[in-house]
Amino acid sequence: MQYRTILLSLNDEPHVPNLVQAAVSLADANAHVIGLYAMPSVLPSPDIMGASDMHWLDEQIRCFENQSARIRIEFENLVKKAPSLSYEWRFDKSNLEASVADSVIEHGRAADLIVVSRAAQNGWINDVAERAAIESGRPVVVIPEGSSLPAVDTEMMLAWKNSKEATRAAFDALPLLRRARRVRLLAVVEEGTDDGERTSSAQLAESLLRHGIKVEVESIPMGGVSVGDGLLEYAENHAQGLLVMGLYGRSRFREFFLGGASRDVLSHASLPVFLSH
């Protein structure tokens, strides 16, 4: 497996350079990068929309169209510096009732990988990372605010728990793990966990070795901190460049139910995070 098609969500204008850099770093040779700007949902309720609301709506749409034009120019100027990549621009304004996350999910289902930002103070996009990972069926790389993806030959950590989500993340991330300088497989040992967790991590290490990936297996006892905080503390103390983990949670009726570790990591991560669900 290789990442031949990468969808790049570009509604976060201040961080476009970091996002494009991340996509270029993640892409395989001759990959295709899609820059997507999605028109945010702007329609007020029809039963309360009057003439003044229509004027506001026109102004808001023009604002988003102008932002899309600016981001397109920046995206194309940056990505064309990587001559081995092809690229295209998409401006999705097909449904003014749809959210940015809706659009990213729709376009992302035909991609190998989705790259998004995590901007805590941008209401238009603050649910994109969770929803894309849960609903698109594709792996997602989240670039936190103020962060960028280092060269992919960095050190990476793979958070392991004997679960469907962690398994999916480990194998979805194979193209990146093969290129890493060093991979640490971290078995999360919570209170009451038996030796089965350690056994499964050893079995995963053997399987990854058959893919040419040599990992160092470690256990992290949680002792007094949450799983998410324990992973982030480890990443900071060991200068990790990327965290690979399963996303625990579900989405139903647009309400999110994230597991504690997923919630903590997405809320507080300062390094890029690779998510699968």
Contacts in CASP RR format, 6 or more apart in sequence:
PFRMAT RR
TARGET T0000
AUTHOR 0000-0000-0000
METHOD contacts of the structure
MODEL  1
MQYRTILLSLNDEPHVPNLVQAAVSLADANAHVIGLYAMPSVLPSPDIMG
ASDMHWLDEQIRCFENQSARIRIEFENLVKKAPSLSYEWRFDKSNLEASV
ADSVIEHGRAADLIVVSRAAQNGWINDVAERAAIESGRPVVVIPEGSSLP
AVDTEMMLAWKNSKEATRAAFDALPLLRRARRVRLLAVVEEGTDDGERTS
SAQLAESLLRHGIKVEVESIPMGGVSVGDGLLEYAENHAQGLLVMGLYGR
SRFREFFLGGASRDVLSHASLPVFLSH
1 112 0 8 1.000
1 174 0 8 1.000
1 175 0 8 1.000
2 28 0 8 1.000
2 31 0 8 1.000
2 112 0 8 1.000
2 175 0 8 1.000
3 26 0 8 1.000
3 27 0 8 1.000
3 28 0 8 1.000
3 31 0 8 1.000
3 112 0 8 1.000
3 113 0 8 1.000
3 175 0 8 1.000
4 28 0 8 1.000
4 30 0 8 1.000
4 31 0 8 1.000
4 32 0 8 1.000
4 112 0 8 1.000
5 31 0 8 1.000
5 32 0 8 1.000
5 34 0 8 1.000
5 110 0 8 1.000
5 111 0 8 1.000
5 112 0 8 1.000
5 113 0 8 1.000
6 23 0 8 1.000
6 26 0 8 1.000
6 27 0 8 1.000
6 31 0 8 1.000
6 32 0 8 1.000
6 33 0 8 1.000
6 34 0 8 1.000
6 111 0 8 1.000
6 112 0 8 1.000
6 113 0 8 1.000
6 114 0 8 1.000
6 115 0 8 1.000
7 34 0 8 1.000
7 35 0 8 1.000
7 36 0 8 1.000
7 104 0 8 1.000
7 107 0 8 1.000
7 108 0 8 1.000
7 111 0 8 1.000
7 113 0 8 1.000
7 114 0 8 1.000
7 115 0 8 1.000
8 19 0 8 1.000
8 20 0 8 1.000
8 23 0 8 1.000
8 33 0 8 1.000
8 34 0 8 1.000
8 35 0 8 1.000
8 36 0 8 1.000
8 75 0 8 1.000
8 115 0 8 1.000
9 19 0 8 1.000
9 35 0 8 1.000
9 36 0 8 1.000
9 38 0 8 1.000
9 100 0 8 1.000
9 104 0 8 1.000
9 114 0 8 1.000
9 115 0 8 1.000
9 116 0 8 1.000
9 117 0 8 1.000
9 125 0 8 1.000
9 128 0 8 1.000
9 132 0 8 1.000
10 16 0 8 1.000
10 19 0 8 1.000
10 35 0 8 1.000
10 36 0 8 1.000
10 37 0 8 1.000
10 71 0 8 1.000
10 75 0 8 1.000
11 37 0 8 1.000
11 38 0 8 1.000
11 40 0 8 1.000
11 100 0 8 1.000
11 122 0 8 1.000
11 124 0 8 1.000
11 125 0 8 1.000
11 128 0 8 1.000
12 19 0 8 1.000
12 117 0 8 1.000
12 119 0 8 1.000
12 122 0 8 1.000
12 125 0 8 1.000
13 67 0 8 1.000
13 70 0 8 1.000
13 71 0 8 1.000
14 119 0 8 1.000
15 117 0 8 1.000
15 119 0 8 1.000
15 143 0 8 1.000
15 145 0 8 1.000
15 146 0 8 1.000
16 71 0 8 1.000
16 74 0 8 1.000
16 75 0 8 1.000
16 78 0 8 1.000
17 74 0 8 1.000
17 78 0 8 1.000
18 117 0 8 1.000
18 143 0 8 1.000
18 146 0 8 1.000
18 147 0 8 1.000
18 148 0 8 1.000
18 149 0 8 1.000
19 115 0 8 1.000
19 117 0 8 1.000
19 143 0 8 1.000
20 74 0 8 1.000
20 75 0 8 1.000
20 78 0 8 1.000
20 79 0 8 1.000
21 78 0 8 1.000
21 148 0 8 1.000
21 149 0 8 1.000
22 115 0 8 1.000
22 141 0 8 1.000
22 143 0 8 1.000
22 148 0 8 1.000
22 149 0 8 1.000
22 272 0 8 1.000
23 33 0 8 1.000
23 79 0 8 1.000
23 115 0 8 1.000
24 33 0 8 1.000
24 78 0 8 1.000
24 79 0 8 1.000
24 82 0 8 1.000
24 85 0 8 1.000
25 149 0 8 1.000
25 150 0 8 1.000
25 151 0 8 1.000
25 152 0 8 1.000
26 113 0 8 1.000
26 115 0 8 1.000
26 141 0 8 1.000
26 149 0 8 1.000
26 152 0 8 1.000
26 176 0 8 1.000
27 33 0 8 1.000
27 82 0 8 1.000
27 85 0 8 1.000
28 175 0 8 1.000
29 84 0 8 1.000
30 84 0 8 1.000
30 85 0 8 1.000
30 86 0 8 1.000
31 84 0 8 1.000
31 85 0 8 1.000
31 86 0 8 1.000
32 85 0 8 1.000
32 86 0 8 1.000
32 87 0 8 1.000
32 88 0 8 1.000
33 79 0 8 1.000
33 85 0 8 1.000
33 86 0 8 1.000
33 87 0 8 1.000
33 88 0 8 1.000
34 87 0 8 1.000
34 88 0 8 1.000
34 89 0 8 1.000
34 90 0 8 1.000
34 107 0 8 1.000
34 111 0 8 1.000
35 75 0 8 1.000
35 87 0 8 1.000
35 88 0 8 1.000
35 89 0 8 1.000
35 90 0 8 1.000
36 90 0 8 1.000
36 92 0 8 1.000
36 103 0 8 1.000
36 104 0 8 1.000
36 107 0 8 1.000
37 67 0 8 1.000
37 68 0 8 1.000
37 71 0 8 1.000
37 72 0 8 1.000
37 89 0 8 1.000
37 90 0 8 1.000
37 91 0 8 1.000
37 92 0 8 1.000
38 92 0 8 1.000
38 98 0 8 1.000
38 99 0 8 1.000
38 100 0 8 1.000
38 102 0 8 1.000
38 103 0 8 1.000
38 104 0 8 1.000
39 61 0 8 1.000
39 64 0 8 1.000
39 68 0 8 1.000
39 91 0 8 1.000
39 92 0 8 1.000
39 93 0 8 1.000
39 96 0 8 1.000
39 98 0 8 1.000
39 103 0 8 1.000
40 64 0 8 1.000
40 99 0 8 1.000
40 100 0 8 1.000
40 124 0 8 1.000
41 96 0 8 1.000
41 97 0 8 1.000
41 98 0 8 1.000
41 99 0 8 1.000
41 100 0 8 1.000
42 57 0 8 1.000
42 60 0 8 1.000
42 61 0 8 1.000
42 64 0 8 1.000
42 96 0 8 1.000
43 49 0 8 1.000
43 57 0 8 1.000
43 96 0 8 1.000
43 97 0 8 1.000
44 53 0 8 1.000
44 57 0 8 1.000
49 57 0 8 1.000
61 93 0 8 1.000
61 96 0 8 1.000
64 93 0 8 1.000
65 93 0 8 1.000
68 91 0 8 1.000
72 89 0 8 1.000
72 91 0 8 1.000
75 87 0 8 1.000
75 89 0 8 1.000
76 87 0 8 1.000
76 89 0 8 1.000
79 85 0 8 1.000
79 87 0 8 1.000
80 87 0 8 1.000
90 107 0 8 1.000
92 103 0 8 1.000
92 106 0 8 1.000
92 107 0 8 1.000
95 102 0 8 1.000
99 124 0 8 1.000
99 127 0 8 1.000
100 124 0 8 1.000
100 125 0 8 1.000
100 128 0 8 1.000
101 125 0 8 1.000
101 127 0 8 1.000
101 128 0 8 1.000
101 131 0 8 1.000
101 132 0 8 1.000
104 114 0 8 1.000
104 116 0 8 1.000
104 128 0 8 1.000
104 131 0 8 1.000
104 132 0 8 1.000
104 136 0 8 1.000
105 131 0 8 1.000
105 132 0 8 1.000
105 135 0 8 1.000
105 136 0 8 1.000
108 114 0 8 1.000
108 132 0 8 1.000
108 136 0 8 1.000
108 138 0 8 1.000
109 136 0 8 1.000
109 137 0 8 1.000
109 138 0 8 1.000
111 138 0 8 1.000
112 138 0 8 1.000
113 138 0 8 1.000
113 139 0 8 1.000
113 140 0 8 1.000
113 141 0 8 1.000
114 132 0 8 1.000
114 136 0 8 1.000
114 138 0 8 1.000
114 139 0 8 1.000
114 140 0 8 1.000
114 141 0 8 1.000
115 140 0 8 1.000
115 141 0 8 1.000
115 143 0 8 1.000
116 125 0 8 1.000
116 128 0 8 1.000
116 129 0 8 1.000
116 132 0 8 1.000
116 140 0 8 1.000
116 141 0 8 1.000
116 142 0 8 1.000
116 143 0 8 1.000
117 125 0 8 1.000
117 128 0 8 1.000
117 142 0 8 1.000
117 143 0 8 1.000
117 144 0 8 1.000
117 145 0 8 1.000
118 129 0 8 1.000
118 142 0 8 1.000
118 143 0 8 1.000
118 144 0 8 1.000
118 145 0 8 1.000
118 266 0 8 1.000
118 269 0 8 1.000
119 125 0 8 1.000
119 126 0 8 1.000
119 145 0 8 1.000
120 126 0 8 1.000
120 145 0 8 1.000
127 256 0 8 1.000
129 140 0 8 1.000
129 142 0 8 1.000
129 266 0 8 1.000
129 275 0 8 1.000
130 247 0 8 1.000
130 251 0 8 1.000
130 256 0 8 1.000
130 258 0 8 1.000
130 262 0 8 1.000
130 266 0 8 1.000
131 251 0 8 1.000
131 256 0 8 1.000
132 138 0 8 1.000
132 140 0 8 1.000
133 139 0 8 1.000
133 140 0 8 1.000
133 247 0 8 1.000
133 275 0 8 1.000
133 276 0 8 1.000
133 277 0 8 1.000
134 247 0 8 1.000
134 249 0 8 1.000
134 250 0 8 1.000
134 251 0 8 1.000
134 256 0 8 1.000
134 277 0 8 1.000
135 251 0 8 1.000
137 277 0 8 1.000
139 169 0 8 1.000
139 172 0 8 1.000
139 173 0 8 1.000
139 274 0 8 1.000
139 275 0 8 1.000
139 276 0 8 1.000
140 274 0 8 1.000
140 275 0 8 1.000
140 276 0 8 1.000
141 149 0 8 1.000
141 272 0 8 1.000
141 273 0 8 1.000
141 274 0 8 1.000
141 275 0 8 1.000
142 266 0 8 1.000
142 269 0 8 1.000
142 272 0 8 1.000
142 273 0 8 1.000
142 274 0 8 1.000
142 275 0 8 1.000
143 149 0 8 1.000
143 272 0 8 1.000
144 269 0 8 1.000
144 270 0 8 1.000
144 271 0 8 1.000
144 272 0 8 1.000
144 273 0 8 1.000
146 270 0 8 1.000
147 269 0 8 1.000
147 270 0 8 1.000
147 271 0 8 1.000
147 272 0 8 1.000
148 272 0 8 1.000
149 242 0 8 1.000
149 272 0 8 1.000
150 241 0 8 1.000
150 242 0 8 1.000
152 176 0 8 1.000
152 179 0 8 1.000
152 180 0 8 1.000
152 242 0 8 1.000
153 179 0 8 1.000
153 180 0 8 1.000
153 181 0 8 1.000
154 180 0 8 1.000
154 181 0 8 1.000
154 240 0 8 1.000
154 241 0 8 1.000
154 242 0 8 1.000
155 180 0 8 1.000
155 181 0 8 1.000
155 182 0 8 1.000
155 183 0 8 1.000
155 184 0 8 1.000
155 238 0 8 1.000
155 239 0 8 1.000
155 240 0 8 1.000
155 241 0 8 1.000
156 176 0 8 1.000
156 177 0 8 1.000
156 180 0 8 1.000
156 182 0 8 1.000
156 183 0 8 1.000
156 184 0 8 1.000
156 240 0 8 1.000
156 241 0 8 1.000
156 242 0 8 1.000
156 243 0 8 1.000
156 244 0 8 1.000
157 183 0 8 1.000
157 184 0 8 1.000
157 185 0 8 1.000
157 186 0 8 1.000
157 231 0 8 1.000
157 234 0 8 1.000
157 235 0 8 1.000
157 238 0 8 1.000
157 240 0 8 1.000
157 242 0 8 1.000
157 243 0 8 1.000
157 244 0 8 1.000
158 169 0 8 1.000
158 170 0 8 1.000
158 173 0 8 1.000
158 177 0 8 1.000
158 183 0 8 1.000
158 184 0 8 1.000
158 185 0 8 1.000
158 186 0 8 1.000
158 215 0 8 1.000
158 244 0 8 1.000
158 245 0 8 1.000
159 166 0 8 1.000
159 169 0 8 1.000
159 186 0 8 1.000
159 188 0 8 1.000
159 231 0 8 1.000
159 243 0 8 1.000
159 244 0 8 1.000
159 245 0 8 1.000
159 246 0 8 1.000
159 261 0 8 1.000
160 166 0 8 1.000
160 170 0 8 1.000
160 185 0 8 1.000
160 186 0 8 1.000
160 187 0 8 1.000
160 188 0 8 1.000
160 200 0 8 1.000
160 201 0 8 1.000
160 204 0 8 1.000
161 187 0 8 1.000
161 188 0 8 1.000
161 197 0 8 1.000
162 196 0 8 1.000
162 197 0 8 1.000
162 200 0 8 1.000
162 201 0 8 1.000
163 246 0 8 1.000
163 248 0 8 1.000
165 246 0 8 1.000
165 247 0 8 1.000
165 248 0 8 1.000
165 276 0 8 1.000
165 277 0 8 1.000
166 245 0 8 1.000
166 246 0 8 1.000
167 204 0 8 1.000
168 246 0 8 1.000
168 276 0 8 1.000
168 277 0 8 1.000
169 244 0 8 1.000
169 245 0 8 1.000
169 246 0 8 1.000
169 247 0 8 1.000
169 274 0 8 1.000
169 275 0 8 1.000
169 276 0 8 1.000
170 177 0 8 1.000
170 204 0 8 1.000
170 208 0 8 1.000
170 244 0 8 1.000
172 274 0 8 1.000
172 276 0 8 1.000
173 244 0 8 1.000
173 274 0 8 1.000
173 276 0 8 1.000
174 211 0 8 1.000
174 213 0 8 1.000
176 242 0 8 1.000
176 244 0 8 1.000
176 274 0 8 1.000
177 183 0 8 1.000
177 208 0 8 1.000
177 211 0 8 1.000
177 213 0 8 1.000
177 215 0 8 1.000
177 244 0 8 1.000
178 211 0 8 1.000
178 212 0 8 1.000
178 213 0 8 1.000
180 213 0 8 1.000
180 242 0 8 1.000
182 216 0 8 1.000
183 208 0 8 1.000
183 213 0 8 1.000
183 214 0 8 1.000
183 215 0 8 1.000
183 216 0 8 1.000
184 215 0 8 1.000
184 216 0 8 1.000
184 218 0 8 1.000
184 238 0 8 1.000
184 240 0 8 1.000
185 201 0 8 1.000
185 204 0 8 1.000
185 205 0 8 1.000
185 208 0 8 1.000
185 215 0 8 1.000
185 216 0 8 1.000
185 217 0 8 1.000
185 218 0 8 1.000
186 218 0 8 1.000
186 219 0 8 1.000
186 220 0 8 1.000
186 231 0 8 1.000
186 234 0 8 1.000
187 197 0 8 1.000
187 198 0 8 1.000
187 200 0 8 1.000
187 201 0 8 1.000
187 217 0 8 1.000
187 218 0 8 1.000
187 219 0 8 1.000
187 220 0 8 1.000
188 197 0 8 1.000
188 220 0 8 1.000
188 222 0 8 1.000
188 227 0 8 1.000
188 231 0 8 1.000
188 261 0 8 1.000
189 197 0 8 1.000
189 198 0 8 1.000
189 219 0 8 1.000
189 220 0 8 1.000
189 221 0 8 1.000
189 222 0 8 1.000
190 222 0 8 1.000
190 227 0 8 1.000
191 222 0 8 1.000
191 223 0 8 1.000
198 219 0 8 1.000
201 217 0 8 1.000
201 219 0 8 1.000
202 217 0 8 1.000
205 215 0 8 1.000
205 217 0 8 1.000
208 214 0 8 1.000
208 215 0 8 1.000
209 215 0 8 1.000
220 230 0 8 1.000
220 231 0 8 1.000
220 234 0 8 1.000
222 230 0 8 1.000
225 233 0 8 1.000
226 260 0 8 1.000
226 261 0 8 1.000
226 264 0 8 1.000
227 260 0 8 1.000
227 261 0 8 1.000
227 264 0 8 1.000
228 260 0 8 1.000
228 261 0 8 1.000
228 264 0 8 1.000
228 265 0 8 1.000
229 264 0 8 1.000
229 268 0 8 1.000
231 243 0 8 1.000
231 245 0 8 1.000
231 261 0 8 1.000
231 265 0 8 1.000
232 243 0 8 1.000
232 264 0 8 1.000
232 265 0 8 1.000
232 268 0 8 1.000
232 269 0 8 1.000
232 270 0 8 1.000
234 240 0 8 1.000
235 241 0 8 1.000
235 243 0 8 1.000
235 271 0 8 1.000
236 270 0 8 1.000
240 271 0 8 1.000
241 271 0 8 1.000
241 272 0 8 1.000
242 271 0 8 1.000
242 272 0 8 1.000
242 273 0 8 1.000
242 274 0 8 1.000
243 265 0 8 1.000
243 269 0 8 1.000
243 271 0 8 1.000
243 272 0 8 1.000
243 273 0 8 1.000
243 274 0 8 1.000
244 273 0 8 1.000
244 274 0 8 1.000
245 261 0 8 1.000
245 262 0 8 1.000
245 265 0 8 1.000
245 273 0 8 1.000
245 274 0 8 1.000
245 275 0 8 1.000
246 262 0 8 1.000
246 275 0 8 1.000
246 276 0 8 1.000
246 277 0 8 1.000
247 258 0 8 1.000
247 262 0 8 1.000
247 275 0 8 1.000
247 276 0 8 1.000
247 277 0 8 1.000
248 258 0 8 1.000
248 259 0 8 1.000
248 260 0 8 1.000
248 261 0 8 1.000
248 262 0 8 1.000
249 256 0 8 1.000
249 257 0 8 1.000
249 258 0 8 1.000
249 259 0 8 1.000
249 262 0 8 1.000
249 277 0 8 1.000
250 257 0 8 1.000
251 257 0 8 1.000
258 266 0 8 1.000
265 273 0 8 1.000
266 273 0 8 1.000
END
